[in-house]
Amino acid sequence: MRAIALALSLVWAGPAVGQQVAITFDDLPAHASLPPGETRVGVARDLLAALKAAGVRSATGFVNGVQIEREPGSEAVLDLWRQAGHPLGSHTWSHPNLDVVGAAAFEADIDRNEPVLRRDTRWFRFPFLAEGAKPEVRAEVRRYLAERNYRIASVTLGFDDWAFNDPFARCMAKADAAAVAELERLYMDWARLSLARSRGLARTLYGRDIPYVLLMHAGAFDARMLPRLLAWYRAEGVRFVGLEAVERHAFYRADYDATPSDQPLTLEAEAQRRGLTVEPRPWDPAALNGMCR
């Protein structure tokens, strides 16, 4: 019965009037493939224009410095982000998985990213959202981050938007308008499902919404879809706020302070700790792999 109650809550969460959401973007300055004729600077300009039009004053971008080496000139994206007044945080230098490389190599990778960030904000996001499967590894890296005054940017809302950017580039290269239209439909469907899912989990666990942190990526399809996505969120009653405001909520305390903690770090983990069965996400990124091959 507890699993059934959780599933039903995903449907009956109700309107999101006044619901706070902080928008974040991973993998700046260069994420995924580009369609023919598109540039990294063009993608960034489109993203920033959509944010401005929707009244989003603070959207934190998380930077992998290695991309500047891979794509010379892409550092202009970071300048545009700063000029627009949006914060930048660290996503490590080369996007390693902590659970693969270990704490020492992971911390060295964070250090290497420091010069790219200059005097930007002290937000940090784990690549792959892998925060350390072993408690001792998680505690060590959190101690390291706290010593350097980093705050961890959690994620409580997302729909695997990253999965759309490479298929979009392939479909545009083939001029497959029907496939692009299907990608657009699925993108909005997954966004709707993700908001219902996160809100349902929060309401099941706490009896009310919490402020959410939305994970997105700085890709070409995201830039194409962002005006439509933000308009939909606003029509649902969502209010966009900065990451600092959201992560001061009690749910994010261990991440905000970057302290070692045994408390669950996600809504799904908290539900499982309470013995609730969490159904799989009702979308599958692998479903996009074959498009426009």
C-alpha positions as CSV (number, residue, x, y, z in Angstrom):
1,M,0.0,0.0,0.0
2,R,2.8,2.4,0.7
3,A,4.2,2.0,-2.8
4,I,0.7,2.6,-4.2
5,A,0.3,5.8,-2.2
6,L,3.6,7.0,-3.5
7,A,2.6,6.4,-7.1
8,L,-0.7,8.1,-6.7
9,S,1.0,11.2,-5.2
10,L,2.8,11.7,-8.5
11,V,-0.6,12.4,-10.1
12,W,-2.3,14.4,-7.4
13,A,0.4,16.9,-6.4
14,G,-1.8,19.8,-7.5
15,P,-0.9,23.1,-9.1
16,A,2.6,24.5,-8.5
17,V,1.5,28.1,-7.7
18,G,4.5,29.9,-6.2
19,Q,6.7,26.8,-6.2
20,Q,10.4,27.9,-6.1
21,V,12.8,26.3,-8.6
22,A,16.5,27.2,-9.1
23,I,17.8,26.6,-12.6
24,T,21.3,25.2,-13.0
25,F,23.3,24.2,-16.1
26,D,26.1,21.6,-16.2
27,D,29.0,21.2,-18.6
28,L,29.8,24.7,-19.5
29,P,31.3,25.9,-21.8
30,A,30.7,22.9,-24.2
31,H,28.1,20.1,-23.9
32,A,27.5,17.4,-26.4
33,S,27.5,17.7,-30.2
34,L,26.6,20.8,-32.2
35,P,24.2,20.8,-35.2
36,P,25.6,22.1,-38.5
37,G,26.3,25.8,-38.4
38,E,25.9,26.2,-34.7
39,T,28.6,27.5,-32.3
40,R,29.1,27.3,-28.5
41,V,28.8,31.0,-28.3
42,G,25.5,30.9,-30.2
43,V,24.2,28.3,-27.9
44,A,25.1,30.3,-24.8
45,R,23.5,33.5,-26.3
46,D,20.3,31.6,-26.9
47,L,20.2,30.2,-23.4
48,L,20.9,33.6,-21.9
49,A,18.3,35.3,-24.0
50,A,15.7,32.8,-22.9
51,L,16.6,33.2,-19.3
52,K,16.4,37.0,-19.5
53,A,13.0,36.8,-21.3
54,A,11.6,34.6,-18.6
55,G,12.8,36.8,-15.8
56,V,15.4,34.4,-14.5
57,R,18.0,36.5,-12.7
58,S,20.3,33.8,-11.4
59,A,21.0,30.5,-13.2
60,T,24.2,28.8,-12.0
61,G,26.4,27.3,-14.6
62,F,28.9,24.5,-13.7
63,V,32.2,24.5,-15.5
64,N,34.5,21.7,-16.8
65,G,37.7,23.6,-17.7
66,V,39.0,20.8,-19.9
67,Q,36.4,21.9,-22.6
68,I,38.4,25.1,-23.1
69,E,41.4,23.0,-24.1
70,R,39.3,20.7,-26.3
71,E,37.5,23.6,-28.0
72,P,39.7,26.7,-28.1
73,G,37.5,29.9,-28.0
74,S,34.8,28.3,-26.0
75,E,35.9,30.3,-22.9
76,A,33.9,33.1,-24.4
77,V,30.8,31.3,-23.2
78,L,32.0,31.8,-19.6
79,D,32.5,35.5,-20.2
80,L,29.0,35.8,-21.6
81,W,27.6,34.0,-18.5
82,R,29.4,36.4,-16.2
83,Q,28.3,39.4,-18.2
84,A,24.7,38.4,-17.9
85,G,25.0,38.3,-14.1
86,H,24.7,34.5,-13.7
87,P,27.0,32.7,-11.3
88,L,29.5,30.0,-12.3
89,G,30.5,27.0,-10.1
90,S,32.9,24.0,-10.4
91,H,32.0,20.7,-12.0
92,T,35.6,19.6,-11.8
93,W,38.2,20.0,-14.5
94,S,37.5,16.8,-16.6
95,H,34.2,15.4,-15.3
96,P,35.6,12.3,-13.6
97,N,33.4,9.9,-11.6
98,L,34.4,9.9,-7.9
99,D,33.4,6.3,-7.5
100,V,35.8,5.3,-10.3
101,V,38.9,7.5,-9.7
102,G,38.9,7.8,-5.9
103,A,39.1,10.7,-3.6
104,A,42.7,11.8,-4.2
105,A,42.5,12.0,-8.0
106,F,39.0,13.6,-7.7
107,E,40.3,16.3,-5.4
108,A,43.2,17.0,-7.7
109,D,40.8,17.4,-10.6
110,I,38.8,20.0,-8.6
111,D,42.1,21.9,-7.8
112,R,42.9,22.0,-11.5
113,N,39.6,23.7,-12.3
114,E,40.2,26.5,-9.8
115,P,42.0,29.0,-12.2
116,V,39.1,28.8,-14.7
117,L,36.7,29.9,-12.1
118,R,38.6,33.1,-11.1
119,R,36.5,34.7,-8.4
120,D,33.2,33.1,-9.2
121,T,30.9,31.6,-6.6
122,R,31.9,28.6,-4.5
123,W,29.3,26.2,-5.7
124,F,30.3,22.6,-6.6
125,R,28.4,19.8,-8.4
126,F,29.5,16.2,-8.5
127,P,29.9,14.8,-12.1
128,F,27.3,12.1,-12.7
129,L,25.9,13.2,-9.3
130,A,28.2,10.5,-7.9
131,E,28.9,11.7,-4.3
132,G,30.8,8.7,-3.1
133,A,29.3,5.2,-2.7
134,K,31.5,4.4,0.2
135,P,30.9,6.5,3.4
136,E,34.6,7.1,4.0
137,V,35.1,8.4,0.4
138,R,32.1,10.7,0.7
139,A,33.2,12.0,4.0
140,E,36.7,12.7,2.8
141,V,35.6,14.7,-0.3
142,R,33.1,16.6,1.7
143,R,35.8,17.6,4.2
144,Y,38.0,18.7,1.3
145,L,35.1,20.8,-0.2
146,A,34.2,22.4,3.2
147,E,37.9,23.4,3.8
148,R,37.8,25.3,0.5
149,N,34.4,26.9,1.3
150,Y,32.5,25.0,-1.4
151,R,28.8,24.4,-1.1
152,I,27.4,21.3,-2.9
153,A,24.7,22.0,-5.5
154,S,22.1,19.2,-5.0
155,V,19.6,18.1,-7.6
156,T,15.9,17.4,-6.9
157,L,14.4,18.0,-10.3
158,G,15.6,16.8,-13.7
159,F,14.5,14.9,-16.8
160,D,17.7,13.7,-18.4
161,D,17.7,16.7,-20.8
162,W,21.3,15.8,-21.7
163,A,20.1,12.8,-23.7
164,F,18.5,15.0,-26.3
165,N,21.5,17.0,-27.5
166,D,23.4,14.5,-29.5
167,P,20.3,13.1,-31.3
168,F,19.3,16.6,-32.1
169,A,22.6,17.3,-33.8
170,R,22.3,14.1,-35.8
171,C,18.7,14.8,-36.8
172,M,19.6,18.3,-37.9
173,A,22.5,17.1,-40.0
174,K,20.1,14.8,-41.8
175,A,17.4,17.5,-42.0
176,D,14.9,15.2,-40.4
177,A,12.2,17.6,-39.4
178,A,9.8,14.8,-38.2
179,A,12.5,13.4,-35.9
180,V,13.2,16.9,-34.5
181,A,9.5,17.4,-33.8
182,E,9.4,14.0,-32.0
183,L,12.4,15.1,-29.8
184,E,10.5,18.3,-29.0
185,R,7.4,16.4,-28.0
186,L,9.4,14.0,-25.8
187,Y,11.4,16.8,-24.2
188,M,8.3,18.5,-22.9
189,D,6.6,15.2,-21.9
190,W,9.7,14.3,-19.8
191,A,9.8,17.7,-18.2
192,R,6.1,17.4,-17.2
193,L,6.6,13.9,-15.8
194,S,9.7,15.0,-13.8
195,L,8.0,17.9,-12.1
196,A,5.0,15.7,-11.1
197,R,7.4,13.0,-9.9
198,S,9.6,15.3,-7.7
199,R,6.6,17.1,-6.3
200,G,4.9,13.8,-5.6
201,L,7.9,12.5,-3.7
202,A,8.2,15.6,-1.6
203,R,4.6,15.7,-0.7
204,T,4.6,12.0,0.2
205,L,7.7,12.5,2.4
206,Y,6.9,15.9,3.9
207,G,3.3,16.6,3.2
208,R,4.3,19.7,1.1
209,D,6.5,20.9,-1.6
210,I,10.1,21.8,-1.0
211,P,12.1,24.3,-3.2
212,Y,13.6,22.3,-6.1
213,V,16.9,22.5,-8.0
214,L,16.5,21.8,-11.7
215,L,19.5,20.2,-13.5
216,M,19.9,21.1,-17.2
217,H,22.8,21.1,-19.6
218,A,24.3,23.8,-21.9
219,G,23.5,22.0,-25.1
220,A,22.0,23.1,-28.5
221,F,18.7,21.4,-28.0
222,D,18.3,22.8,-24.6
223,A,18.9,26.2,-26.1
224,R,16.2,25.5,-28.7
225,M,13.7,24.3,-26.1
226,L,14.4,26.6,-23.2
227,P,11.9,29.4,-24.1
228,R,9.1,26.8,-24.4
229,L,10.2,25.0,-21.2
230,L,10.4,28.1,-19.1
231,A,7.0,29.4,-20.4
232,W,5.5,26.0,-19.4
233,Y,7.0,26.2,-15.9
234,R,5.7,29.7,-15.4
235,A,2.3,28.7,-16.6
236,E,2.3,26.0,-14.0
237,G,3.0,28.6,-11.3
238,V,6.7,28.0,-10.8
239,R,8.7,30.9,-9.5
240,F,12.4,31.0,-10.5
241,V,14.9,31.9,-7.7
242,G,18.6,31.6,-7.2
243,L,20.5,28.5,-6.1
244,E,21.4,30.2,-2.8
245,A,17.8,30.8,-1.8
246,V,16.7,27.2,-2.6
247,E,19.6,25.4,-0.9
248,R,19.2,27.2,2.4
249,H,16.1,25.0,2.9
250,A,16.5,22.4,5.6
251,F,16.4,19.5,3.1
252,Y,19.7,20.6,1.6
253,R,21.5,21.5,4.8
254,A,24.2,18.8,4.6
255,D,25.0,19.7,1.1
256,Y,24.9,23.5,1.7
257,D,27.4,23.1,4.5
258,A,29.4,20.3,2.6
259,T,29.5,18.3,5.9
260,P,29.9,14.6,6.2
261,S,26.4,13.2,6.8
262,D,24.5,9.9,6.8
263,Q,21.3,11.6,5.9
264,P,19.8,10.7,2.4
265,L,20.9,13.2,-0.2
266,T,18.0,12.8,-2.6
267,L,14.3,12.5,-2.4
268,E,14.5,9.0,-3.8
269,A,17.0,8.0,-1.1
270,E,14.8,9.4,1.7
271,A,11.8,7.5,0.4
272,Q,13.8,4.3,0.3
273,R,15.1,4.9,3.8
274,R,11.5,5.1,5.0
275,G,10.7,1.8,3.3
276,L,8.7,3.2,0.4
277,T,9.0,1.6,-3.0
278,V,10.1,4.2,-5.5
279,E,8.9,3.4,-9.0
280,P,11.5,3.9,-11.8
281,R,11.5,7.1,-13.7
282,P,8.8,7.0,-16.4
283,W,11.2,7.9,-19.2
284,D,14.3,6.3,-20.6
285,P,17.3,8.2,-22.1
286,A,18.3,5.0,-24.0
287,A,15.1,5.4,-26.1
288,L,16.8,8.3,-27.9
289,N,20.0,6.4,-28.8
290,G,18.7,5.1,-32.2
291,M,17.3,8.4,-33.5
292,C,18.7,9.6,-36.8
293,R,21.5,7.0,-36.8
